[in-house]
Amino acid sequence: MYQDFHVHIHHYSNGIVTVNCARLIKPDQHATNGIVHVVDRVITAVSNNVHTLIDVDEDLETLRTAIAAAGLTAMLEEEGQYTIFAPTNEAFEKIPQETLNRILGDPVALKDLLNYHILKHMHCAESIVSGTPMETLQGTVLEVGCDGDQMTLNGKAIITKKDQLGTNGVIHYINELLIPDSAKTLLELAEGSSVATATKLFVEAGLSPYLTGSEPLTMLAPLNDAFKGSVTMTPDMKKLMTNHIVKEQLSSKALYHGQELETLGGLKLRVFVYRNSLCIENACIAAHDKTGRYASMFTVDKVLAPPMGTIMDVLKADDRFSLLVGAIQTAGITELLNQQGALTFFAPTNDAFNALPRPELNKLLRNHQELTGVLRYHLGKGMLVSGGVGSHTRVQPLLGEKLELGVRNYTVYVNKVPVADADLMATNGVVHAVNSIIRPLPPKVEREQADGPAAPLRSAASSRADSRSFRNDDLFQKVIRSRSSRTMNQSQ
């Protein structure tokens, strides 16, 4: 080129062409002695690499020091096609001194921070016409866009000077430091997010040293909506929040069904993997992981309810199930609900039993075989928390045909009976309270209708006076007689 100065000509995927970052606006104007391409500004010669440009600008003094400390000087002097979003001294000054000192003193975090400001390919300002995710040297992406004549980064108009061109790239000055998750502490990961209530509680529980330290941990942070009403710190709440921090740094992609995770409080939390959801006890993952410098954050949809006893313990501790507890003892299945295992109990409340006509209820409670069949029909094989229920989930009960589950307006239905209170966790299963006795559904052809409570029971011999009897219900008798034993199967 003229006087041995090369020009940078770039053809971008959106059809734009730039020459030393000047936009080509009228190409291929043929003349008798050559060809003319019209650009939108005067093209200046480029002789220095991007590191030299940074080195001579006093407004980038802090950046220059950081680049040297991170060992990136040689890279920015070599051949390449980099785009550098260069934080000014003002950008660094906006960061709390404690945070800045921590990052500057940590070579790994510092290198991640600086690489987060460097794109793998060269992009002049004129090439940007809409928000586009672009990969950084750090491995994640920045959304580079425009707002009128201003370039934006992650939706913010923080670029103060554009198109400072070097022989191996282009520099855009920014007045705000971009800190990637990989350089953050747990507390910094949670800031300004949808888990502000949980973050506040972690701090109030005295867990700040874990949130700002270098110990490998995973924080299970419930969404703000998971906390009902005003929440105050109590000894029980402190213990609960301690059990929301797991003792190792995890990735949700590496979790597997049946895995146990130990918390700071010493509890073992169980992992449940379903077709469309991943849950830890009753709380299911609600967003992508955030992976910090030493620890990770999982956003979950509920406050954890760690198991405090067996299914039988859960039922005995809740007055709503006093009639059910008596029925279980009468049916002789107490041991089943106390022993190790994994069961899902759709547990009828006192209201469910009291909704039955008194003669019918008395008859059911006197007939141990029939009572056992009814209760076993409410017990599903395997652990199914509410977050694992999809639009067409099926559960195999201990006795009878599969139960059909679905979700409507955030309520779980089982055979069209709504679950009144979900996810009462036990060491050997989970309890979902229902306010109606669950009955088998009629054949599909007879029930093409919206979810809701099933029709009243009909007896096989409807001409008899006792037309609502469990004993005479043909469908229910099929349940009582059935001895099928299949594992839980979910099909969505």
VEXVO-843988 format. One record per residue (C-alpha): residue number from 1; residue in one letter; x, y, z. Coordinates in nm, 3 decimals, decimal comma, always signed. Example, Ala and Ser with C-alpha at 12.3 -4.5 7.8 and 13.67 -1.06 7.14 Angstrom:
BEGIN
i / aa / X / Y / Z
1 / A / +1,230 / -0,450 / +0,780 .
2 / S / +1,367 / -0,106 / +0,714 .
***
This chain:
BEGIN
i / aa / X / Y / Z
1 / M / +0,000 / +0,000 / +0,000 .
2 / Y / +0,092 / +0,368 / -0,013 .
3 / Q / +0,417 / +0,429 / +0,181 .
4 / D / +0,400 / +0,066 / +0,298 .
5 / F / +0,099 / +0,135 / +0,525 .
6 / H / -0,158 / -0,145 / +0,497 .
7 / V / -0,531 / -0,084 / +0,517 .
8 / H / -0,783 / -0,308 / +0,692 .
9 / I / -1,065 / -0,408 / +0,458 .
10 / H / -1,342 / -0,606 / +0,626 .
11 / H / -1,646 / -0,770 / +0,469 .
12 / Y / -1,897 / -0,841 / +0,745 .
13 / S / -2,171 / -1,103 / +0,736 .
14 / N / -2,440 / -0,834 / +0,730 .
15 / G / -2,306 / -0,704 / +0,396 .
16 / I / -2,124 / -0,399 / +0,535 .
17 / V / -1,771 / -0,331 / +0,413 .
18 / T / -1,526 / -0,109 / +0,602 .
19 / V / -1,184 / +0,025 / +0,510 .
20 / N / -0,984 / +0,121 / +0,820 .
21 / C / -1,323 / +0,140 / +0,993 .
22 / A / -1,459 / +0,388 / +0,735 .
23 / R / -1,779 / +0,255 / +0,577 .
24 / L / -1,779 / +0,182 / +0,206 .
25 / I / -2,087 / +0,365 / +0,078 .
26 / K / -2,040 / +0,361 / -0,300 .
27 / P / -1,819 / +0,089 / -0,445 .
28 / D / -1,686 / +0,020 / -0,793 .
29 / Q / -1,693 / +0,363 / -0,957 .
30 / H / -1,499 / +0,287 / -1,276 .
31 / A / -1,276 / +0,548 / -1,441 .
32 / T / -1,053 / +0,539 / -1,751 .
33 / N / -0,746 / +0,505 / -1,538 .
34 / G / -0,868 / +0,310 / -1,235 .
35 / I / -1,156 / +0,243 / -0,998 .
36 / V / -1,298 / +0,453 / -0,712 .
37 / H / -1,464 / +0,331 / -0,391 .
38 / V / -1,638 / +0,607 / -0,193 .
39 / V / -1,608 / +0,592 / +0,190 .
40 / D / -1,780 / +0,801 / +0,455 .
41 / R / -1,467 / +0,954 / +0,613 .
42 / V / -1,102 / +1,026 / +0,556 .
43 / I / -0,884 / +0,717 / +0,596 .
44 / T / -0,578 / +0,766 / +0,812 .
45 / A / -0,263 / +0,559 / +0,816 .
46 / V / -0,226 / +0,290 / +1,083 .
47 / S / +0,121 / +0,216 / +1,217 .
48 / N / +0,089 / +0,108 / +1,582 .
49 / N / -0,048 / -0,213 / +1,736 .
50 / V / -0,329 / -0,198 / +1,994 .
51 / H / -0,094 / -0,240 / +2,289 .
52 / T / +0,106 / +0,065 / +2,181 .
53 / L / -0,217 / +0,267 / +2,153 .
54 / I / -0,305 / +0,167 / +2,510 .
55 / D / +0,050 / +0,229 / +2,631 .
56 / V / +0,060 / +0,595 / +2,519 .
57 / D / -0,288 / +0,698 / +2,640 .
58 / E / -0,287 / +0,828 / +2,998 .
59 / D / -0,663 / +0,773 / +3,017 .
60 / L / -0,593 / +0,398 / +3,000 .
61 / E / -0,320 / +0,389 / +3,266 .
62 / T / -0,504 / +0,148 / +3,499 .
63 / L / -0,587 / -0,082 / +3,207 .
64 / R / -0,222 / -0,080 / +3,099 .
65 / T / -0,114 / -0,187 / +3,451 .
66 / A / -0,377 / -0,461 / +3,460 .
67 / I / -0,273 / -0,598 / +3,119 .
68 / A / +0,088 / -0,623 / +3,235 .
69 / A / -0,013 / -0,794 / +3,561 .
70 / A / -0,226 / -1,049 / +3,372 .
71 / G / +0,053 / -1,129 / +3,126 .
72 / L / -0,142 / -1,018 / +2,817 .
73 / T / +0,111 / -0,767 / +2,683 .
74 / A / +0,273 / -1,004 / +2,434 .
75 / M / -0,063 / -1,117 / +2,294 .
76 / L / -0,169 / -0,759 / +2,221 .
77 / E / +0,160 / -0,691 / +2,043 .
78 / E / +0,131 / -0,990 / +1,813 .
79 / E / -0,060 / -1,015 / +1,486 .
80 / G / -0,435 / -1,051 / +1,526 .
81 / Q / -0,777 / -0,905 / +1,459 .
82 / Y / -0,893 / -0,810 / +1,807 .
83 / T / -1,171 / -0,584 / +1,924 .
84 / I / -1,089 / -0,434 / +2,264 .
85 / F / -1,347 / -0,258 / +2,479 .
86 / A / -1,097 / -0,059 / +2,684 .
87 / P / -1,213 / +0,053 / +3,030 .
88 / T / -1,089 / +0,402 / +3,110 .
89 / N / -0,942 / +0,505 / +3,444 .
90 / E / -1,288 / +0,640 / +3,531 .
91 / A / -1,439 / +0,295 / +3,469 .
92 / F / -1,202 / +0,132 / +3,716 .
93 / E / -1,269 / +0,406 / +3,975 .
94 / K / -1,641 / +0,324 / +3,974 .
95 / I / -1,572 / -0,025 / +4,115 .
96 / P / -1,568 / -0,062 / +4,498 .
97 / Q / -1,205 / -0,055 / +4,607 .
98 / E / -1,232 / -0,386 / +4,790 .
99 / T / -1,364 / -0,561 / +4,478 .
100 / L / -1,103 / -0,400 / +4,255 .
101 / N / -0,816 / -0,492 / +4,489 .
102 / R / -0,939 / -0,852 / +4,506 .
103 / I / -0,950 / -0,888 / +4,128 .
104 / L / -0,620 / -0,708 / +4,066 .
105 / G / -0,457 / -0,935 / +4,323 .
106 / D / -0,594 / -1,255 / +4,169 .
107 / P / -0,420 / -1,339 / +3,838 .
108 / V / -0,691 / -1,584 / +3,731 .
109 / A / -0,980 / -1,344 / +3,796 .
110 / L / -0,786 / -1,055 / +3,641 .
111 / K / -0,715 / -1,247 / +3,321 .
112 / D / -1,082 / -1,348 / +3,294 .
113 / L / -1,184 / -0,985 / +3,350 .
114 / L / -0,957 / -0,851 / +3,075 .
115 / N / -1,035 / -1,130 / +2,827 .
116 / Y / -1,407 / -1,052 / +2,879 .
117 / H / -1,332 / -0,712 / +2,721 .
118 / I / -1,168 / -0,860 / +2,409 .
119 / L / -1,356 / -1,007 / +2,113 .
120 / K / -1,202 / -1,276 / +1,895 .
121 / H / -1,268 / -1,080 / +1,575 .
122 / M / -1,236 / -0,720 / +1,467 .
123 / H / -1,557 / -0,514 / +1,464 .
124 / C / -1,558 / -0,149 / +1,367 .
125 / A / -1,849 / +0,061 / +1,490 .
126 / E / -1,996 / +0,086 / +1,138 .
127 / S / -2,037 / -0,292 / +1,122 .
128 / I / -2,288 / -0,297 / +1,408 .
129 / V / -2,650 / -0,249 / +1,302 .
130 / S / -2,834 / -0,456 / +1,565 .
131 / G / -2,773 / -0,641 / +1,891 .
132 / T / -2,549 / -0,939 / +1,821 .
133 / P / -2,392 / -1,183 / +2,070 .
134 / M / -2,017 / -1,194 / +2,013 .
135 / E / -1,774 / -1,437 / +2,173 .
136 / T / -1,498 / -1,300 / +2,394 .
137 / L / -1,154 / -1,445 / +2,465 .
138 / Q / -1,289 / -1,530 / +2,811 .
139 / G / -1,531 / -1,777 / +2,652 .
140 / T / -1,865 / -1,611 / +2,717 .
141 / V / -2,044 / -1,356 / +2,499 .
142 / L / -2,114 / -0,985 / +2,499 .
143 / E / -2,414 / -0,842 / +2,319 .
144 / V / -2,283 / -0,567 / +2,095 .
145 / G / -2,553 / -0,343 / +1,953 .
146 / C / -2,640 / +0,014 / +1,866 .
147 / D / -2,881 / +0,282 / +1,979 .
148 / G / -2,902 / +0,544 / +1,710 .
149 / D / -2,543 / +0,641 / +1,638 .
150 / Q / -2,416 / +0,499 / +1,967 .
151 / M / -2,266 / +0,152 / +2,015 .
152 / T / -2,401 / -0,043 / +2,312 .
153 / L / -2,263 / -0,327 / +2,523 .
154 / N / -2,514 / -0,558 / +2,688 .
155 / G / -2,777 / -0,293 / +2,619 .
156 / K / -2,581 / -0,006 / +2,777 .
157 / A / -2,451 / +0,300 / +2,591 .
158 / I / -2,114 / +0,302 / +2,770 .
159 / I / -1,881 / +0,347 / +2,469 .
160 / T / -1,723 / +0,692 / +2,480 .
161 / K / -1,474 / +0,674 / +2,190 .
162 / K / -1,492 / +0,445 / +1,885 .
163 / D / -1,265 / +0,301 / +1,620 .
164 / Q / -0,916 / +0,364 / +1,753 .
165 / L / -0,750 / +0,147 / +1,493 .
166 / G / -0,426 / -0,047 / +1,537 .
167 / T / -0,239 / -0,283 / +1,306 .
168 / N / -0,382 / -0,586 / +1,491 .
169 / G / -0,722 / -0,469 / +1,600 .
170 / V / -0,954 / -0,188 / +1,702 .
171 / I / -1,016 / -0,022 / +2,039 .
172 / H / -1,345 / +0,122 / +2,166 .
173 / Y / -1,322 / +0,314 / +2,497 .
174 / I / -1,585 / +0,237 / +2,765 .
175 / N / -1,663 / +0,418 / +3,091 .
176 / E / -1,790 / +0,112 / +3,281 .
177 / L / -1,596 / -0,198 / +3,378 .
178 / L / -1,747 / -0,530 / +3,267 .
179 / I / -1,699 / -0,800 / +3,532 .
180 / P / -1,770 / -1,156 / +3,414 .
181 / D / -1,931 / -1,407 / +3,649 .
182 / S / -1,607 / -1,605 / +3,650 .
183 / A / -1,435 / -1,321 / +3,839 .
184 / K / -1,712 / -1,273 / +4,098 .
185 / T / -1,775 / -1,396 / +4,450 .
186 / L / -2,107 / -1,558 / +4,543 .
187 / L / -2,231 / -1,230 / +4,687 .
188 / E / -2,146 / -1,047 / +4,366 .
189 / L / -2,317 / -1,315 / +4,156 .
190 / A / -2,639 / -1,259 / +4,349 .
191 / E / -2,637 / -0,879 / +4,336 .
192 / G / -2,897 / -0,708 / +4,121 .
193 / S / -3,070 / -1,035 / +4,038 .
194 / S / -3,405 / -1,200 / +4,107 .
195 / V / -3,276 / -1,352 / +4,433 .
196 / A / -3,240 / -1,031 / +4,637 .
197 / T / -3,454 / -1,162 / +4,925 .
198 / A / -3,245 / -1,477 / +4,958 .
199 / T / -2,922 / -1,276 / +4,940 .
200 / K / -3,040 / -1,052 / +5,222 .
201 / L / -3,127 / -1,356 / +5,433 .
202 / F / -2,789 / -1,521 / +5,368 .
203 / V / -2,618 / -1,205 / +5,496 .
204 / E / -2,850 / -1,173 / +5,798 .
205 / A / -2,782 / -1,538 / +5,881 .
206 / G / -2,414 / -1,454 / +5,921 .
207 / L / -2,306 / -1,639 / +5,608 .
208 / S / -2,121 / -1,347 / +5,443 .
209 / P / -1,775 / -1,505 / +5,494 .
210 / Y / -1,890 / -1,796 / +5,276 .
211 / L / -2,039 / -1,561 / +5,015 .
212 / T / -1,720 / -1,357 / +4,979 .
213 / G / -1,455 / -1,621 / +5,049 .
214 / S / -1,256 / -1,861 / +4,835 .
215 / E / -1,414 / -2,187 / +4,953 .
216 / P / -1,566 / -2,402 / +4,673 .
217 / L / -1,942 / -2,389 / +4,734 .
218 / T / -2,278 / -2,390 / +4,557 .
219 / M / -2,552 / -2,155 / +4,674 .
220 / L / -2,913 / -2,258 / +4,616 .
221 / A / -3,084 / -1,920 / +4,589 .
222 / P / -3,467 / -1,918 / +4,587 .
223 / L / -3,640 / -1,663 / +4,366 .
224 / N / -3,792 / -1,363 / +4,542 .
225 / D / -4,143 / -1,498 / +4,473 .
226 / A / -4,059 / -1,815 / +4,668 .
227 / F / -4,075 / -1,620 / +4,995 .
228 / K / -4,431 / -1,555 / +5,107 .
229 / G / -4,500 / -1,239 / +5,305 .
230 / S / -4,242 / -1,070 / +5,526 .
231 / V / -3,949 / -1,285 / +5,627 .
232 / T / -3,754 / -1,227 / +5,948 .
233 / M / -3,437 / -1,388 / +6,073 .
234 / T / -3,492 / -1,649 / +6,342 .
235 / P / -3,275 / -1,940 / +6,462 .
236 / D / -3,479 / -2,174 / +6,240 .
237 / M / -3,441 / -1,942 / +5,940 .
238 / K / -3,066 / -1,921 / +5,999 .
239 / K / -3,046 / -2,300 / +6,000 .
240 / L / -3,258 / -2,319 / +5,686 .
241 / M / -3,039 / -2,069 / +5,496 .
242 / T / -2,727 / -2,260 / +5,603 .
243 / N / -2,878 / -2,566 / +5,437 .
244 / H / -2,911 / -2,370 / +5,111 .
245 / I / -2,531 / -2,377 / +5,067 .
246 / V / -2,371 / -2,698 / +4,941 .
247 / K / -2,013 / -2,784 / +5,035 .
248 / E / -1,870 / -2,808 / +4,681 .
249 / Q / -1,876 / -2,609 / +4,359 .
250 / L / -2,116 / -2,781 / +4,122 .
251 / S / -2,249 / -2,754 / +3,770 .
252 / S / -2,615 / -2,845 / +3,722 .
253 / K / -2,516 / -3,030 / +3,404 .
254 / A / -2,313 / -3,275 / +3,613 .
255 / L / -2,591 / -3,360 / +3,861 .
256 / Y / -2,752 / -3,703 / +3,841 .
257 / H / -3,064 / -3,869 / +3,976 .
258 / G / -3,022 / -3,999 / +4,328 .
259 / Q / -2,713 / -3,790 / +4,399 .
260 / E / -2,676 / -3,656 / +4,754 .
261 / L / -2,536 / -3,311 / +4,826 .
262 / E / -2,404 / -3,219 / +5,170 .
263 / T / -2,487 / -2,871 / +5,300 .
264 / L / -2,299 / -2,645 / +5,540 .
265 / G / -2,561 / -2,742 / +5,796 .
266 / G / -2,472 / -3,109 / +5,760 .
267 / L / -2,788 / -3,220 / +5,579 .
268 / K / -2,787 / -3,445 / +5,273 .
269 / L / -3,003 / -3,308 / +4,992 .
270 / R / -3,131 / -3,543 / +4,720 .
271 / V / -3,118 / -3,471 / +4,346 .
272 / F / -3,413 / -3,566 / +4,126 .
273 / V / -3,380 / -3,560 / +3,747 .
274 / Y / -3,704 / -3,556 / +3,551 .
275 / R / -3,772 / -3,527 / +3,180 .
276 / N / -3,799 / -3,148 / +3,177 .
277 / S / -3,674 / -3,042 / +3,517 .
278 / L / -3,389 / -3,084 / +3,761 .
279 / C / -3,477 / -3,061 / +4,130 .
280 / I / -3,294 / -3,063 / +4,462 .
281 / E / -3,548 / -3,185 / +4,717 .
282 / N / -3,863 / -2,978 / +4,647 .
283 / A / -3,679 / -2,690 / +4,475 .
284 / C / -3,620 / -2,705 / +4,099 .
285 / I / -3,359 / -2,518 / +3,895 .
286 / A / -3,522 / -2,204 / +3,751 .
287 / A / -3,234 / -2,041 / +3,558 .
288 / H / -2,892 / -2,109 / +3,411 .
289 / D / -2,607 / -2,162 / +3,656 .
290 / K / -2,391 / -1,868 / +3,752 .
291 / T / -2,033 / -1,984 / +3,793 .
292 / G / -1,812 / -1,754 / +3,997 .
293 / R / -1,441 / -1,749 / +4,075 .
294 / Y / -1,467 / -2,011 / +4,348 .
295 / A / -1,837 / -2,089 / +4,386 .
296 / S / -2,156 / -2,132 / +4,184 .
297 / M / -2,513 / -2,015 / +4,223 .
298 / F / -2,822 / -2,218 / +4,130 .
299 / T / -3,144 / -2,018 / +4,112 .
300 / V / -3,432 / -2,235 / +4,239 .
301 / D / -3,807 / -2,185 / +4,231 .
302 / K / -3,884 / -2,270 / +4,594 .
303 / V / -3,740 / -2,243 / +4,941 .
304 / L / -3,590 / -2,580 / +5,031 .
305 / A / -3,793 / -2,801 / +5,263 .
306 / P / -3,540 / -3,061 / +5,381 .
307 / P / -3,695 / -3,388 / +5,505 .
308 / M / -3,728 / -3,413 / +5,883 .
309 / G / -3,864 / -3,767 / +5,911 .
310 / T / -4,042 / -4,052 / +5,734 .
311 / I / -4,373 / -4,021 / +5,551 .
312 / M / -4,544 / -4,145 / +5,867 .
313 / D / -4,365 / -3,880 / +6,073 .
314 / V / -4,481 / -3,609 / +5,830 .
315 / L / -4,842 / -3,726 / +5,853 .
316 / K / -4,843 / -3,756 / +6,233 .
317 / A / -4,701 / -3,406 / +6,270 .
318 / D / -4,984 / -3,250 / +6,067 .
319 / D / -5,334 / -3,231 / +6,219 .
320 / R / -5,488 / -3,231 / +5,870 .
321 / F / -5,402 / -3,601 / +5,841 .
322 / S / -5,534 / -3,734 / +6,175 .
323 / L / -5,801 / -3,946 / +6,006 .
324 / L / -5,551 / -4,072 / +5,750 .
325 / V / -5,307 / -4,176 / +6,023 .
326 / G / -5,584 / -4,380 / +6,187 .
327 / A / -5,677 / -4,536 / +5,852 .
328 / I / -5,313 / -4,629 / +5,786 .
329 / Q / -5,286 / -4,799 / +6,123 .
330 / T / -5,614 / -4,982 / +6,063 .
331 / A / -5,495 / -5,098 / +5,721 .
332 / G / -5,165 / -5,219 / +5,866 .
333 / I / -4,933 / -5,023 / +5,633 .
334 / T / -4,756 / -4,815 / +5,899 .
335 / E / -4,433 / -5,010 / +5,849 .
336 / L / -4,445 / -4,945 / +5,473 .
337 / L / -4,451 / -4,569 / +5,536 .
338 / N / -4,170 / -4,585 / +5,791 .
339 / Q / -3,924 / -4,804 / +5,603 .
340 / Q / -3,659 / -4,691 / +5,357 .
341 / G / -3,782 / -4,632 / +5,006 .
342 / A / -3,903 / -4,373 / +4,759 .
343 / L / -4,279 / -4,318 / +4,751 .
344 / T / -4,511 / -4,040 / +4,642 .
345 / F / -4,815 / -4,023 / +4,867 .
346 / F / -5,119 / -3,829 / +4,749 .
347 / A / -5,243 / -3,805 / +5,105 .
348 / P / -5,616 / -3,751 / +5,168 .
349 / T / -5,677 / -3,487 / +5,435 .
350 / N / -5,950 / -3,501 / +5,697 .
351 / D / -6,162 / -3,296 / +5,455 .
352 / A / -6,126 / -3,572 / +5,195 .
353 / F / -6,258 / -3,837 / +5,434 .
354 / N / -6,532 / -3,613 / +5,574 .
355 / A / -6,655 / -3,541 / +5,220 .
356 / L / -6,768 / -3,904 / +5,198 .
357 / P / -7,118 / -3,989 / +5,321 .
358 / R / -7,092 / -4,111 / +5,680 .
359 / P / -7,228 / -4,466 / +5,611 .
360 / E / -6,985 / -4,503 / +5,324 .
361 / L / -6,689 / -4,379 / +5,531 .
362 / N / -6,776 / -4,615 / +5,816 .
363 / K / -6,806 / -4,907 / +5,576 .
364 / L / -6,466 / -4,823 / +5,420 .
365 / L / -6,293 / -4,799 / +5,756 .
366 / R / -6,440 / -5,136 / +5,868 .
367 / N / -6,327 / -5,321 / +5,553 .
368 / H / -5,951 / -5,354 / +5,595 .
369 / Q / -5,893 / -5,507 / +5,251 .
370 / E / -6,082 / -5,234 / +5,071 .
371 / L / -5,921 / -4,963 / +5,286 .
372 / T / -5,575 / -5,101 / +5,209 .
373 / G / -5,655 / -5,098 / +4,838 .
374 / V / -5,774 / -4,737 / +4,851 .
375 / L / -5,462 / -4,621 / +5,037 .
376 / R / -5,225 / -4,814 / +4,811 .
377 / Y / -5,392 / -4,650 / +4,511 .
378 / H / -5,283 / -4,315 / +4,659 .
379 / L / -4,920 / -4,430 / +4,691 .
380 / G / -4,704 / -4,387 / +4,380 .
381 / K / -4,378 / -4,565 / +4,314 .
382 / G / -4,077 / -4,336 / +4,312 .
383 / M / -4,026 / -3,975 / +4,420 .
384 / L / -4,216 / -3,714 / +4,223 .
385 / V / -4,206 / -3,356 / +4,347 .
386 / S / -4,447 / -3,100 / +4,202 .
387 / G / -4,173 / -2,941 / +3,988 .
388 / G / -4,130 / -3,272 / +3,807 .
389 / V / -4,491 / -3,285 / +3,690 .
390 / G / -4,542 / -3,200 / +3,324 .
391 / S / -4,852 / -3,179 / +3,107 .
392 / H / -4,886 / -3,559 / +3,071 .
393 / T / -4,710 / -3,723 / +3,362 .
394 / R / -4,814 / -4,069 / +3,477 .
395 / V / -4,737 / -4,244 / +3,805 .
396 / Q / -4,773 / -4,613 / +3,877 .
397 / P / -4,945 / -4,662 / +4,217 .
398 / L / -4,876 / -4,959 / +4,441 .
399 / L / -5,215 / -5,094 / +4,337 .
400 / G / -5,418 / -5,024 / +4,026 .
401 / E / -5,387 / -4,842 / +3,697 .
402 / K / -5,155 / -4,548 / +3,648 .
403 / L / -5,245 / -4,210 / +3,793 .
404 / E / -5,255 / -3,926 / +3,544 .
405 / L / -5,104 / -3,595 / +3,650 .
406 / G / -5,097 / -3,250 / +3,496 .
407 / V / -5,049 / -2,885 / +3,582 .
408 / R / -5,295 / -2,601 / +3,530 .
409 / N / -5,255 / -2,247 / +3,665 .
410 / Y / -4,961 / -2,362 / +3,878 .
411 / T / -5,173 / -2,630 / +4,046 .
412 / V / -5,093 / -2,999 / +4,015 .
413 / Y / -5,384 / -3,233 / +3,942 .
414 / V / -5,387 / -3,608 / +3,996 .
415 / N / -5,673 / -3,785 / +3,818 .
416 / K / -5,828 / -3,438 / +3,800 .
417 / V / -5,815 / -3,390 / +4,176 .
418 / P / -5,618 / -3,073 / +4,265 .
419 / V / -5,324 / -3,104 / +4,504 .
420 / A / -5,397 / -2,872 / +4,796 .
421 / D / -5,047 / -2,867 / +4,945 .
422 / A / -4,748 / -3,007 / +4,756 .
423 / D / -4,399 / -3,122 / +4,845 .
424 / L / -4,409 / -3,221 / +5,211 .
425 / M / -4,069 / -3,387 / +5,199 .
426 / A / -3,985 / -3,707 / +5,387 .
427 / T / -3,673 / -3,920 / +5,410 .
428 / N / -3,847 / -4,203 / +5,224 .
429 / G / -4,072 / -4,008 / +4,991 .
430 / V / -4,285 / -3,701 / +4,941 .
431 / V / -4,640 / -3,618 / +5,052 .
432 / H / -4,889 / -3,416 / +4,847 .
433 / A / -5,210 / -3,330 / +5,033 .
434 / V / -5,541 / -3,376 / +4,847 .
435 / N / -5,886 / -3,275 / +4,971 .
436 / S / -6,068 / -3,549 / +4,781 .
437 / I / -6,033 / -3,925 / +4,762 .
438 / I / -5,865 / -4,005 / +4,429 .
439 / R / -6,062 / -4,238 / +4,204 .
440 / P / -5,978 / -4,409 / +3,876 .
441 / L / -6,061 / -4,210 / +3,566 .
442 / P / -6,325 / -4,341 / +3,328 .
443 / P / -6,211 / -4,456 / +2,982 .
444 / K / -6,052 / -4,174 / +2,784 .
445 / V / -6,334 / -4,153 / +2,533 .
446 / E / -6,571 / -4,057 / +2,816 .
447 / R / -6,356 / -3,782 / +2,963 .
448 / E / -6,249 / -3,546 / +2,685 .
449 / Q / -6,298 / -3,241 / +2,905 .
450 / A / -6,098 / -2,980 / +3,100 .
451 / D / -5,904 / -3,077 / +3,410 .
452 / G / -6,111 / -3,074 / +3,729 .
453 / P / -6,250 / -3,303 / +3,994 .
454 / A / -6,379 / -3,628 / +3,850 .
455 / A / -6,748 / -3,709 / +3,843 .
456 / P / -6,904 / -3,875 / +4,151 .
457 / L / -6,847 / -4,247 / +4,187 .
458 / R / -7,092 / -4,470 / +3,999 .
459 / S / -7,156 / -4,827 / +4,110 .
460 / A / -7,149 / -5,125 / +3,876 .
461 / A / -7,515 / -5,190 / +3,964 .
462 / S / -7,658 / -4,842 / +3,948 .
463 / S / -8,010 / -4,973 / +4,004 .
464 / R / -7,921 / -5,048 / +4,364 .
465 / A / -7,987 / -4,793 / +4,635 .
466 / D / -7,624 / -4,776 / +4,745 .
467 / S / -7,517 / -4,632 / +4,410 .
468 / R / -7,215 / -4,448 / +4,546 .
469 / S / -7,057 / -4,735 / +4,730 .
470 / F / -6,682 / -4,791 / +4,689 .
471 / R / -6,750 / -5,163 / +4,708 .
472 / N / -6,987 / -5,156 / +4,409 .
473 / D / -6,789 / -4,914 / +4,192 .
474 / D / -6,677 / -5,124 / +3,898 .
475 / L / -6,373 / -4,910 / +3,822 .
476 / F / -6,265 / -4,902 / +4,181 .
477 / Q / -6,303 / -5,276 / +4,214 .
478 / K / -6,057 / -5,311 / +3,927 .
479 / V / -5,812 / -5,117 / +4,142 .
480 / I / -5,876 / -5,337 / +4,445 .
481 / R / -5,830 / -5,657 / +4,242 .
482 / S / -5,525 / -5,533 / +4,054 .
483 / R / -5,188 / -5,658 / +4,170 .
484 / S / -4,985 / -5,497 / +3,897 .
485 / S / -4,647 / -5,379 / +4,004 .
486 / R / -4,474 / -5,142 / +3,766 .
487 / T / -4,226 / -4,865 / +3,828 .
488 / M / -4,311 / -4,499 / +3,800 .
489 / N / -4,325 / -4,395 / +3,438 .
490 / Q / -4,344 / -4,037 / +3,322 .
491 / S / -4,454 / -3,957 / +2,972 .
492 / Q / -4,498 / -3,601 / +2,872 .
***
